[in-house]
Amino acid sequence: MDMKVLEDLHDWTAKVARLIELVAFTNKTLQLHRELGDTPSIIKQYERLLAEQQQELDELLRTYGLTVKLLPLETAA
């Protein structure tokens, strides 16, 4: 494998890891806002942010033919 391919893979891996971290943080924050009974507008903002992050992650993963199933925090084992 040449160095360019390895560098590209390294960059891709860093982006995927960061997005997974963001998705996890946003999912947890969304759960907290729901539990606190915050306003629907705040909850909708976090739902939109989570959907955007998940879409970006899906697009990155498709680059290498991968998919990940993300479950809402309340149903995760």
C-alpha positions in Angstrom: 0.0 0.0 0.0 1.5 3.4 -0.9 1.8 6.3 1.6 -1.0 8.3 0.1 -3.5 5.5 0.6 -2.3 5.1 4.2 -2.5 8.8 4.8 -6.1 8.9 3.4 -7.1 5.9 5.5 -5.6 7.5 8.6 -7.5 10.8 7.9 -10.7 8.8 7.3 -10.3 6.8 10.5 -9.8 10.1 12.5 -13.0 11.6 11.0 -15.0 8.4 11.7 -13.7 8.2 15.3 -14.6 11.9 15.9 -18.1 11.5 14.5 -18.8 8.5 16.6 -17.7 10.5 19.6 -20.0 13.4 18.6 -22.9 11.1 18.0 -22.5 9.5 21.4 -22.2 12.8 23.1 -25.2 14.3 21.3 -27.3 11.2 21.9 -26.5 11.4 25.6 -27.3 15.1 25.7 -30.6 14.5 23.9 -31.5 11.9 26.5 -30.7 14.3 29.3 -32.9 17.1 27.8 -35.7 14.6 27.4 -35.4 13.4 31.0 -35.4 17.0 32.2 -38.5 17.8 30.2 -36.9 20.6 28.3 -38.8 22.5 25.7 -39.7 20.8 22.4 -37.6 23.3 20.5 -34.4 22.4 22.4 -35.1 18.7 21.9 -35.8 19.2 18.2 -32.4 21.0 17.8 -30.6 18.1 19.3 -32.5 15.6 17.2 -31.6 17.6 14.0 -27.9 17.8 15.1 -27.9 14.0 15.8 -29.5 13.3 12.4 -26.9 15.5 10.7 -24.0 13.7 12.5 -25.4 10.3 11.7 -25.8 11.2 8.0 -22.2 12.4 7.8 -21.0 9.3 9.5 -23.0 7.1 7.1 -21.5 8.9 4.2 -18.0 8.4 5.5 -18.6 4.7 6.2 -20.0 4.1 2.7 -16.6 5.2 1.4 -15.3 1.8 2.5 -18.5 -0.2 2.0 -19.4 -0.1 5.7 -22.6 0.6 7.7 -23.3 0.9 11.4 -26.7 0.6 13.1 -27.1 3.3 15.7 -29.8 2.7 18.4 -31.4 5.4 20.5 -29.8 5.5 23.9 -32.9 4.3 25.7 -33.0 1.1 23.7 -29.3 0.3 23.7 -28.2 -2.7 25.6 
